[in-house]
Every structure is written in C-alpha cells, then in structure tokens.
Amino acid sequence: MILVTGGAGFIGSYLHAALTRRGCETVVVDSLGSGNKWRNLAKHPPSRIVAPAELDAFLASRPSFEMVFHLGAVSETTATDGDHTWATNVELSRRIWEWCSARGVRMIYASSAATYGDGARGFDDDGSIPALEQLRPLNLYGWTKHAFDMQVAKHLTSRHEHPPQWAGLKFFNVYGPNEYHKGGMVSVVKVKYDEVAAGGPARLFKSDQPGLADGAQARDFIWVGDVVDVMLWLMDTPAVSGLFNLGTGQARTYLDLAHAVSDAVGRPRAVDFIDMPASLRGQYQSFTQAPMKRLRAAGYPGQFTSLEEGIRRYVQEHLATPDRYV
C-alpha cells in the first residue's frame, strides 16, 4: 500500500497512474473540489481518497505503508496566506516525516526550485545546513519549501529518527497532462498551446534584464513523465536518500518553447512580445538550470526527454485529442 498526498493533482495523479500500472494499491490524499480535478483520477480510481483535514486521524488508524510520496502542497507562487501556506507546506510535512520516522516508512517529498530565489547563489542541491542557509527564496511558496528542507537537514544533523529512505526533490519547471485544474499556475507550455491553437501568436514577456534579449529568458523545463520515472527509480532503489534537483540539466529559452509549440500544432512560428506585469518585475527568474550531478552520482541512469519531444507528445497525444488525461 502506497500513500500519495496531492495524488489528484498534476504530478501526483501522473505518479498514481504509473503506480496503478505497476499493480500497486494506493491511497490518495487530496481535495477534489467542485471542478474537473476528479478527471485526473478517472481512468485509475484509487483504493481510497482521504481529505487533507482527515489525514492525521487516518494515519493514526493505520500501522504502516510501504511508501509515502508527499506531493501535496500550497504550490501557487503567488500565495499570500502565510499561516495556511506554512501549516500545509511545513507543519504537515513535518508531521508526515515524524510519522514515517516512527514507523520505518520510506518518504519522498516535493521540494522546489523556487527555493533558489533569483538564482544569484546558483542551483546547487547541496543539502547541508550551511549551503541551505545561503538561499533566499523570492516568495512565500519557495520560502516554506525551503523551510522544510532546512528542518530535514537539522533533523539529520541532530540524529533524530528519520525515515529509512528519504528524498526531497527540487522540481524545476514541470509540464504535461493532468495540469488543467491549476488555473493561473498551469505550465507555460499549456498557455502557449492555447494561444497558438486559437490561431494567434505565442505571447512572451519582454525581457526586464539589461542585455538579455526578449525571449531569451531560459528555464529548465522537464516533462512530467521524466519526473515520475525518477520517483519510481527511488522507490526501486531504497539505498538512495538525499536532497536532489529534478530538472533536465539543460536550460531552454522561452523562444525555443514557443517555436516547439507552434511546430507541434503545425502552425507557422509567430511570437508577440508583451510588457512584463509590474507585479512580476524583480521577482521573475530569467534563468534556471538544474545541475544533476548528485542524482547521477546516486546512480540514476535515465535519460531526460528533449523540450521538442516533450512538447510534441503533450500537444499531439493529449492537448489536441478529445481525451487529454492520463
């Protein structure tokens, strides 16, 4: 039995589908709400769905799970409710960590590249306390993810009990199917697809950095299937623990992305550059790239999908079809 928090969400439902295909029995912790989020699970109903408010009581009633994938979080980079975001991203994570530690259950949890802030201090996934103390996240979401990474590091240093296997994954820019419920936090790939499929140009922000050309802003975009492959490899490799970046290791520009979307849709490449909103100026990451040496040193053998192939797959096998879900 495997527990997946956030299991009806974007990455969580893709992971849940992969676990189901393996024949694993899963319990999903999530809120379905009144929209179409349930469709993320429609093809592979879990054994049980537990509401987040009921999780503590549910865990108290169960002796153990084989594995916990803790992906549930307040994930909006625009979040402003500090109390709620801290309670969800830090306190809940701490309770799950302690529950797994006490019962000898392995735990994989979602951190974020947002912990790196503007990237001025680099993107090294060094999990030591001195290295983590150098990071300066730009927003509440990134700060709470960073705070839990710090708590984990301090637990390990003080020799508190910890799960027999643990891994924190600093997700970079993940895109792919089952993200449709995310509203304003949907991936830029989906946003550009909607623009291009409607017959218009892809719209990109003008650069707000001196010397950086419009469209040259670059991120490490990673296909959701690659993210899930890493999590499954960790499940199959219980000797590996640590804090790891999870990107492709190769930054690509927004112009590359816009062109790949146009190519996948089968329309001529066309881009309009628009002014960056005032609310994003000074908080916009113009470059992210995940050094992947620690995950590779731990033995991960998989290859990462190119941006062009990932976008082609997303568009032609999901977005442009009657059934977009996994």
N, C-alpha and C positions, 0 to 999 in steps of 0.2 A: 504494500500500500504506500502510495506517494502523495504527499500534500503539496499543492501548488497554490500559493497565495497570489492574488491577481490573475487567477487562472482563466478568467473570462476576458481578460484584456488582450492587448496586442501580442506581445511576446509570450505571455502566459498561455494563451489559447493555442498558439502555434506549438509551444512545448507540449501542452496537454495532448494535442493531436498526435505528435510524434510518440509520446509515451503510450498512448492508446494503441497505435500501430504496432508497438513492441509487445502488446499484451499486458501492459501494466494497469493495475487498478488505481484510480486517482480520486482524491477528494479535492475539490476546488473551493477556495475561499475567495469570495468576491460579491459585489452587488451588481445585479443585472439591470436595475433601474426600469424605466418605462419605455426605453428606446429599442434599438435593434442589437444591442450588445449580446443578447442571447444567441444571435445567429453565429457568433464566434464559436459556440459550442454545439450548434445544431447537428452537425454530422458525427459528433462523438460525445454524447452525453456522459458526464462524469458519474461516478458512483453516488456522489452527494455534493451538494453546493451548500457551503456554510457561510452565513452572513458575517462580515467582519466583526460586528458587535458581539457575535456569539462565539468567536474563536477561542477566547480564554477558557470558557466553560467547556467547549468541545475538546480542547487539548487536555484539560483536567480529567476528562472522562475516558481518555484513550491512553494505553500504556506506551505506545510507540508507533512510529512509522519507519519505513526503510530509509526515507529521504525526504527532506523538506527543500523545496525551491521557493524561496521567499522573494517574489517579484512584485507583490502588492505595495503601492506607494501613492502618495500625492506626487504626481510626476509633472505637473504644469510648471514650467519655468517662470510663469507669471504669477504663481501663487503668492498670496499676501497674508493669509491667515496663519500667523506664526504658531499659535497654540495647536491648531489642528494639524499643521504640517509636522511639527515636532512630535506630537503624540503618535502620528501614523508612521513617519519615516525613521524615528529614533526610538521612542519608547516601545512601540510594538515590535520593532526589530530586536530590541534588547530582550524583551520577554521571550520571543521565539528562540533567540540564541541561548538563553538560560534554560529553556525547556529542552532544547536539543542537547545541550551540555549535560544536563542531569540524567537524560535517558539514553545517551550514547547514539543519538540520531545525527546523521550527516546533514549538513546545511550548505546550500548555495544561495547567495543573496545578490540582489541587484544594487550595485553602486552606480556611478555615473561619471562620464567625462566632464559634467558640469562642475565637479569638484576642483577642476584645474583652473577655474576662472577664465581670465583672458588669455591664458597660455603663456604669460610672460615668464613663468617659472618652469616652463616645459611641461611635458606629459609623461614623465617617468612614473611608472606604477610601483615605486618603492613604498612598501607598506610599513616602514619603520616610523616611530613617533617623530624623530627629528625631521624626516622628509615630509611627513604629512603636515607638520606644523608650519611648513613654508607655504602651503597652498592657501589661496584667497578666492573662494567662490564668489561669483558676482550676484547670485540671487538666493532667495530663501530655500528653494528646492536643492540647489547644489550644496548649500551650507549644511542642510540636515543630512544629506547623503555623506558629506564629509565628516560630520559629527559622529555618525555611526561607525565609519571606517576608523576614526580615532578611538572610539570605545573598544572596538575589536582589538586594535593594536595594544591598548592598555591592558585589556584582559589577558592577552597572550604574554605580555611582559611581566605582569604580576603573578603569572602562573595560576590564574583562576582556571576552573574547569572550562573546557571548550569542547565543541563537537569533535568527534573522531576524524572527520574530514570537514573542512570548511573552505569556501572560496567566495570572495567578493569580486564581482565582475563590473568593471567600469565601462559600461556601454557607451559607444560613440553614437553616430547618427544612424539609427536602425530604420529600415524601411521595408515594406512588404505588406501582404494581405492581412486582413483582420484588424486593421488600424482605423477603420472607418468611423468608429464611435468617438474618436478622440477630438473631434471638433477643431478648434484652433491649434491644437498640438499635433495634428496629423503631419506626416512627413512632407517635406518639400517636393518629393517625387510625386506624391498623390496630388498636391496642389498644382504642380506644373502639368500633370496629365489632364486635369480638369480644364485648365486654360487652353491647352493645345487641342484636346479632343473637341472642344467647343468651337474651334476654328480660329482662335486668336493666337497671338504670340505668347510665348512664355515671358512672364514679367519677373524681373530680378531687381533687387535693390542696387542702387548706385553705391559705389564704394565711399565710405566715410573716412578712409585712411589715406593720408598723403602718400603718393607714389604707388598706390595699388589701383590697378585698372578696374573699371566696372566689370563685374562678372568674374573677377579673378579671386574673389573670396573663396576659400577652399576648406572643405571638411572631409573627415574620414567617414564616408558613407558605407554602411555594411548591410548586406542582405539578411533578413531575419532568419532564413534557413541556416546561414553560417553561425549565427548566434546560438541557435538551438543545437547545432552539431557540437559546439564547444561544451554546452551544458551536458549533453548526453555523454560526451567523452569523459567529462569529470565524474559523472555517475559511474561510468565503467572503469574509472581509474582512481580508486579510493585512497591511494597513497599520496595524491597530489592535493595540497592545500596552499592557499595564499591569496593575495590581492593581485588581480590581473587586469590589464587593459583588454578590451574586446572591441577591436576595430579591424580594418584590413591591413593597417600599417602603411597605407598609401592615401594621402590627401588628393582629392579631385576638386576641380573648380565647379562653381555653380553653372558656369557656361558649359562645361563638359556635360553636366547633368541635364541642362535644358536641351542640348543638342541630342543627347541619348534618348530623351523622352520623345522629341519630335521624330527621330528615326524609328523608334518602336511603334509610334502611332501611324507612321507612314505619311507624315506631312513635312513640307519644306521647313528648314530651320529658320526660325524668326524669334527675335528677342527684343523686348522693350525694357529699358532701364528706368526705374522709378525712384523717387526720393525715399530714403530710409525714414520711417516714422521717428519723430523726436523721442518717443519712449524707448526706442532701441539704441539710440546713439550713445556710445560709451559703454554699452552692455552687450554688444554684438561681437561674437567670436569670429574674427576674419580668417582664422586658420586653426584647424585641429588635425592632428595626426597621431595615431596610437603606436608608440614603439611596442612591438610584440615580442621582444626578446625573452621576457620572463615566461610567457606562456609557451613559447617554443622551447626554452630551456627545460621546462617541466615535461616536455615530451609531446606536445600537441602536434600531430602530423598533418592535419587537414589543410586544404588549400581554400583560399577565400575567393568568392565569386567577383568577377570584374564588375565595375559600375554598369557598363553597357549590357552585360549579360543579365545582371540582376534586374535592371530596369526593363529589358526586353521580356523577361519572364513575368515580372509583375504586371506589365501592361497587357501582354498578349495572352497570358494564361489566367489572369484574374480580372484586372480592371476593365478590359474590353470584352468580357464574356458575361452571359446572363447570370452566372453564379460566381461572385467574386471571392467567396470564402474558402478557407482551407478546411 
